Amino acid sequence: DSDLSMRTLSTPSPALIFPPNSPGFQNGRGSSTSSSSVTGETVAMVHSPPPTRLTHPLIRLASKHQKEQANIDRLPDHSIIQIFSFLPTNQLCRCARVCRRWYNIAWDPRLWRTIRLTGETINVDRALKVLTRRLCQDTPNVCLMLETVIVSGCRRLTDRGLYTIAQCCPELRRLEVSGCYNISNEAVFDVVSLCPNLEHLDVSGCSKVTCISLTREASIKLSPLHGKQISIRYLDMTDCFVLEDEGLHTIAAHCTQLTHLYLRRCVRITDEGLRYLMIYCTSIKELSVSDCRFVSDFGMREVAKLESRLRYLSIAHCGRITDVGIRYIAKYCGKLRYLNARGCEGITDHGVEYLAKNCTKLKSLDIGKCPLVSDTGLEFLALNCFNLKRLSLKSCESITGQGLQIVAANCFDLQMLNVQDCDVSVDALRFVKRHCKRCIIEHTNPAFF
């Protein structure tokens, strides 16, 4: 065997992570809780090294012919690593139980760039501690290869687990802890302070998180030239209900490199928070403030300062946004590709007209539940936005089949059309189908199929 197989084997039993009666631990044997096929992922199961030979009484000895066909042991380690890199998580964990050599190869750091833990019952803090300890075996206390940690929906994750990540994963680039509502600001501060390469952070559904910033100790150590900046580019704070304008101000001041920001259902955010955001974060390409009921046309005036950099904007169910806000966006953000304005009942045909004439490269538009938008607005869209691929008109009471026919006759690349709860005839739907052959039509007309 190579030097790889001579490592000390000291991995704990999976029973330390899974309770014996849990779904992930059956009949005394670990089984994966994830079926993802992403290369390099892992679940919360760490097995003890198997014996050199399989001695289970139920295992039958293979025939000589079978041995010749399955003699993978003749391959060098680097070839087996390449094969293992294509395996899904659960299969990689099972391979680690075949023999001592496979155990060592399966735990090669190159196969563990990502840790993915899911499930409400799993002891995530213990799992992260065990996994990082095993991955730090060759580089004490540091996981140099680990770049992604995804812990979604694990309600038992606490600040202790995030502190383990912060201490052991200096090369971390992506962290997703969506739905883990037991973590606090302090734990998040530790991660962003000790993982300087972190670019992707998802804390959606973490109701205790009110801010993203450096720890006080990190701020003191940084030189004034550094500017106390965080390298995060993607930040998802969906359903962080307690996020307020002051917290958004702090985020903007520290995360000036943001390009993707999602604040869905952050109901305390107002136009003032967006003003802070636009002062510091001038590179934002995608922004969502959907269901932020206090955001109004004044907020859209601030967002319009992004100008041609803005490509994606979601203002769904922001009832205070009217044609005035749409005019700001259309006038300055001419390269907008996606706009979700569903439920903005103050938008009329005049707003759609201004949008269509100024954002001619628009590819996706959702103006569902906008009762003041009629066939006139659709005509402006059809005559200006030829690249439109997705259009949602759900529950638009003023839309008729005539407007749909105008759209279909001009937007040949249309791929999705939602006209649920709209008063359109079967003939109009058939006209759309004839002219836009790749279009999927979502409707509520039982006569059309």
DRENKESE-288674 format. One line per 8 residues: number of its first residue (from 0); their letters; for each residue y, x, z negated of C-alpha. Coordinates in steps of 0.1 Angstrom, whole numbers, plus 5000, padded with zeros to 4 digits. Example, Ala and Ser with C-alpha at 12.3 -4.5 7.8 and 13.67 -1.06 7.14 Angstrom:
2
0	AS	4955,5123,4922 | 4989,5137,4929
This chain:
449
0	DSDLSMRT	5000,5000,5000 | 5036,5010,5005 | 5061,5017,4977 | 5070,4980,4978 | 5037,4970,4963 | 5040,4995,4934 | 5069,4977,4917 | 5065,4965,4882
8	LSTPSPAL	5055,4928,4881 | 5071,4909,4852 | 5080,4875,4865 | 5077,4847,4840 | 5055,4817,4844 | 5069,4786,4862 | 5063,4767,4830 | 5094,4784,4816
16	IFPPNSPG	5114,4764,4842 | 5094,4732,4848 | 5079,4712,4820 | 5042,4707,4825 | 5045,4670,4833 | 5074,4674,4857 | 5070,4668,4895 | 5075,4704,4902
24	FQNGRGSS	5046,4715,4880 | 5013,4699,4887 | 4978,4708,4875 | 4991,4740,4861 | 5004,4752,4895 | 5039,4753,4907 | 5050,4733,4937 | 5083,4733,4955
32	TSSSSVTG	5108,4704,4951 | 5125,4712,4983 | 5112,4710,5019 | 5142,4727,5035 | 5135,4752,5063 | 5166,4773,5058 | 5157,4809,5059 | 5159,4827,5025
40	ETVAMVHS	5161,4797,5003 | 5144,4794,4970 | 5135,4767,4945 | 5133,4769,4908 | 5098,4783,4907 | 5089,4818,4898 | 5052,4827,4897 | 5033,4853,4879
48	PPPTRLTH	5018,4879,4903 | 4983,4868,4914 | 4953,4890,4911 | 4945,4914,4939 | 4917,4891,4951 | 4915,4853,4951 | 4887,4845,4925 | 4891,4807,4922
56	PLIRLASK	4856,4792,4921 | 4865,4766,4947 | 4876,4792,4973 | 4848,4798,4997 | 4843,4832,5012 | 4854,4833,5048 | 4829,4843,5075 | 4832,4876,5093
64	HQKEQANI	4847,4859,5123 | 4873,4841,5103 | 4883,4873,5086 | 4889,4890,5119 | 4911,4861,5131 | 4932,4860,5099 | 4934,4897,5091 | 4972,4897,5086
72	DRLPDHSI	4969,4925,5061 | 4968,4950,5090 | 5005,4942,5097 | 5031,4965,5081 | 5054,4951,5054 | 5084,4948,5077 | 5064,4926,5101 | 5053,4902,5073
80	IQIFSFLP	5089,4900,5060 | 5100,4890,5095 | 5073,4863,5095 | 5082,4851,5060 | 5118,4848,5070 | 5109,4817,5091 | 5091,4799,5063 | 5104,4770,5044
88	TNQLCRCA	5111,4774,5007 | 5079,4758,4994 | 5057,4778,5017 | 5074,4811,5008 | 5067,4803,4971 | 5031,4796,4979 | 5028,4829,4999 | 5038,4847,4967
96	RVCRRWYN	5006,4834,4951 | 4981,4847,4977 | 4977,4883,4966 | 4996,4911,4949 | 5009,4925,4981 | 5022,4892,4994 | 5038,4885,4960 | 5058,4917,4963
104	IAWDPRLW	5068,4910,4999 | 5077,4874,4992 | 5102,4886,4966 | 5118,4911,4989 | 5156,4907,4984 | 5162,4901,5021 | 5143,4868,5018 | 5164,4856,4989
112	RTIRLTGE	5200,4855,5002 | 5201,4819,4991 | 5191,4800,4959 | 5188,4763,4962 | 5180,4741,4932 | 5178,4703,4933 | 5167,4676,4909 | 5180,4659,4878
120	TINVDRAL	5153,4671,4854 | 5151,4707,4862 | 5164,4732,4835 | 5189,4748,4859 | 5204,4772,4834 | 5170,4787,4826 | 5160,4787,4863 | 5191,4807,4873
128	KVLTRRLC	5185,4831,4845 | 5149,4837,4855 | 5157,4840,4892 | 5186,4863,4888 | 5166,4885,4864 | 5138,4888,4889 | 5162,4895,4918 | 5179,4921,4897
136	QDTPNVCL	5147,4941,4892 | 5156,4969,4916 | 5194,4968,4909 | 5197,4961,4871 | 5220,4932,4863 | 5233,4928,4898 | 5220,4907,4927 | 5235,4925,4956
144	MLETVIVS	5218,4905,4983 | 5224,4870,4969 | 5252,4853,4989 | 5246,4816,4985 | 5239,4794,4955 | 5234,4757,4960 | 5228,4736,4929 | 5234,4700,4939
152	GCRRLTDR	5228,4670,4917 | 5215,4690,4888 | 5230,4673,4859 | 5216,4698,4834 | 5236,4726,4849 | 5262,4738,4823 | 5288,4765,4820 | 5260,4789,4808
160	GLYTIAQC	5243,4787,4842 | 5276,4793,4861 | 5283,4822,4838 | 5249,4837,4848 | 5259,4835,4884 | 5293,4850,4878 | 5278,4880,4859 | 5250,4887,4883
168	CPELRRLE	5262,4878,4918 | 5293,4898,4927 | 5286,4894,4964 | 5285,4856,4962 | 5301,4839,4992 | 5291,4803,4988 | 5287,4781,4958 | 5279,4744,4958
176	VSGCYNIS	5276,4725,4925 | 5283,4690,4937 | 5274,4663,4912 | 5271,4687,4883 | 5295,4669,4860 | 5288,4691,4829 | 5306,4721,4841 | 5342,4728,4831
184	NEAVFDVV	5372,4747,4844 | 5363,4778,4823 | 5330,4783,4841 | 5346,4779,4875 | 5373,4803,4866 | 5346,4829,4857 | 5329,4825,4890 | 5361,4829,4912
192	SLCPNLEH	5373,4858,4890 | 5340,4878,4891 | 5330,4870,4927 | 5359,4883,4948 | 5342,4875,4981 | 5337,4838,4973 | 5349,4818,5004 | 5331,4784,5001
200	LDVSGCSK	5333,4763,4969 | 5321,4728,4965 | 5327,4711,4932 | 5327,4676,4944 | 5318,4651,4917 | 5325,4676,4889 | 5348,4653,4870 | 5357,4679,4844
208	VTCISLTR	5371,4703,4869 | 5409,4699,4871 | 5419,4732,4886 | 5408,4764,4904 | 5423,4796,4891 | 5415,4831,4877 | 5407,4837,4841 | 5435,4851,4820
216	EASIKLSP	5417,4884,4817 | 5413,4887,4855 | 5450,4879,4860 | 5461,4906,4836 | 5439,4932,4852 | 5450,4925,4888 | 5479,4945,4901 | 5512,4928,4911
224	LHGKQISI	5505,4939,4947 | 5473,4919,4947 | 5492,4887,4940 | 5464,4872,4919 | 5449,4856,4950 | 5415,4840,4955 | 5397,4844,4988 | 5384,4808,4990
232	RYLDMTDC	5388,4792,5024 | 5367,4761,5020 | 5373,4739,4989 | 5357,4705,4984 | 5370,4686,4953 | 5359,4651,4963 | 5357,4627,4933 | 5374,4651,4909
240	FVLEDEGL	5392,4621,4895 | 5413,4640,4869 | 5429,4664,4894 | 5466,4660,4892 | 5496,4674,4911 | 5501,4702,4886 | 5464,4713,4891 | 5469,4711,4929
248	HTIAAHCT	5500,4733,4925 | 5479,4759,4907 | 5452,4757,4933 | 5477,4761,4961 | 5494,4791,4945 | 5461,4810,4940 | 5441,4799,4971 | 5466,4806,4998
256	QLTHLYLR	5439,4813,5024 | 5426,4777,5024 | 5416,4764,5058 | 5395,4734,5047 | 5405,4712,5018 | 5389,4679,5008 | 5405,4657,4981 | 5387,4624,4987
264	RCVRITDE	5392,4599,4959 | 5414,4623,4939 | 5433,4592,4929 | 5460,4610,4908 | 5473,4631,4937 | 5508,4621,4950 | 5532,4632,4977 | 5545,4658,4952
272	GLRYLMIY	5511,4675,4951 | 5510,4677,4989 | 5545,4693,4989 | 5532,4721,4966 | 5502,4725,4989 | 5523,4730,5020 | 5545,4756,5004 | 5516,4780,4998
280	CTSIKELS	5487,4770,5021 | 5501,4771,5056 | 5467,4778,5073 | 5450,4745,5066 | 5430,4732,5096 | 5412,4703,5079 | 5426,4681,5052 | 5413,4649,5036
288	VSDCRFVS	5433,4628,5012 | 5413,4596,5018 | 5415,4570,4991 | 5444,4587,4974 | 5464,4556,4970 | 5497,4573,4959 | 5500,4593,4991 | 5526,4578,5014
296	DFGMREVA	5547,4585,5045 | 5566,4612,5026 | 5533,4630,5020 | 5527,4629,5058 | 5561,4644,5064 | 5549,4674,5043 | 5515,4676,5060 | 5533,4676,5094
304	KLESRLRY	5546,4711,5084 | 5512,4725,5093 | 5521,4717,5129 | 5496,4729,5156 | 5473,4744,5130 | 5461,4710,5118 | 5430,4697,5136 | 5414,4673,5112
312	LSIAHCGR	5431,4647,5090 | 5416,4619,5069 | 5440,4594,5053 | 5415,4565,5051 | 5425,4537,5027 | 5459,4552,5020 | 5477,4519,5020 | 5512,4534,5017
320	ITDVGIRY	5510,4552,5050 | 5526,4533,5080 | 5537,4540,5115 | 5564,4563,5100 | 5538,4587,5086 | 5518,4586,5119 | 5550,4595,5138 | 5555,4626,5117
328	IAKYCGKL	5519,4637,5123 | 5520,4629,5160 | 5553,4646,5166 | 5544,4680,5150 | 5506,4682,5150 | 5500,4680,5188 | 5466,4697,5186 | 5451,4671,5163
336	RYLNARGC	5415,4664,5172 | 5403,4641,5145 | 5422,4613,5126 | 5406,4588,5102 | 5432,4561,5094 | 5407,4534,5084 | 5422,4508,5061 | 5458,4519,5067
344	EGITDHGV	5470,4483,5073 | 5506,4494,5079 | 5497,4511,5112 | 5506,4490,5143 | 5505,4495,5181 | 5537,4514,5179 | 5521,4541,5157 | 5490,4542,5180
352	EYLAKNCT	5513,4546,5210 | 5532,4575,5195 | 5499,4591,5185 | 5483,4587,5220 | 5513,4602,5238 | 5517,4632,5216 | 5481,4640,5206 | 5465,4639,5240
360	KLKSLDIG	5436,4661,5230 | 5424,4636,5203 | 5386,4634,5203 | 5378,4611,5173 | 5399,4582,5160 | 5391,4557,5133 | 5416,4528,5130 | 5392,4503,5116
368	KCPLVSDT	5405,4476,5093 | 5440,4480,5109 | 5447,4443,5117 | 5480,4450,5135 | 5464,4472,5162 | 5457,4452,5193 | 5447,4457,5230 | 5482,4471,5236
376	GLEFLALN	5474,4501,5214 | 5441,4506,5230 | 5457,4507,5264 | 5480,4536,5253 | 5449,4554,5240 | 5430,4549,5273 | 5459,4561,5295 | 5466,4593,5274
384	CFNLKRLS	5435,4604,5255 | 5409,4610,5282 | 5388,4633,5260 | 5382,4606,5234 | 5345,4607,5223 | 5344,4586,5191 | 5364,4554,5185 | 5360,4531,5155
392	LKSCESIT	5377,4497,5156 | 5356,4480,5129 | 5372,4448,5116 | 5402,4450,5139 | 5410,4413,5142 | 5434,4417,5171 | 5410,4436,5194 | 5395,4418,5224
400	GQGLQIVA	5371,4426,5252 | 5400,4433,5275 | 5411,4463,5255 | 5376,4477,5254 | 5373,4475,5291 | 5405,4495,5296 | 5391,4522,5272 | 5358,4523,5290
408	ANCFDLQM	5374,4525,5324 | 5394,4557,5314 | 5374,4574,5287 | 5341,4583,5304 | 5331,4608,5277 | 5330,4581,5250 | 5299,4587,5229 | 5304,4563,5199
416	LNVQDCDV	5322,4530,5197 | 5322,4508,5166 | 5333,4473,5172 | 5316,4456,5142 | 5332,4424,5131 | 5354,4423,5162 | 5358,4393,5185 | 5345,4409,5217
424	SVDALRFV	5323,4393,5243 | 5289,4404,5255 | 5303,4410,5290 | 5329,4434,5276 | 5301,4453,5257 | 5280,4455,5289 | 5311,4468,5308 | 5314,4496,5283
432	KRHCKRCI	5277,4504,5286 | 5280,4506,5324 | 5309,4530,5324 | 5301,4551,5294 | 5264,4556,5298 | 5260,4580,5268 | 5280,4557,5245 | 5263,4543,5213
440	IEHTNPAF	5278,4509,5205 | 5278,4496,5170 | 5284,4459,5170 | 5276,4426,5153 | 5271,4405,5184 | 5234,4393,5183 | 5235,4384,5220 | 5240,4420,5231
448	F	5211,4444,5229
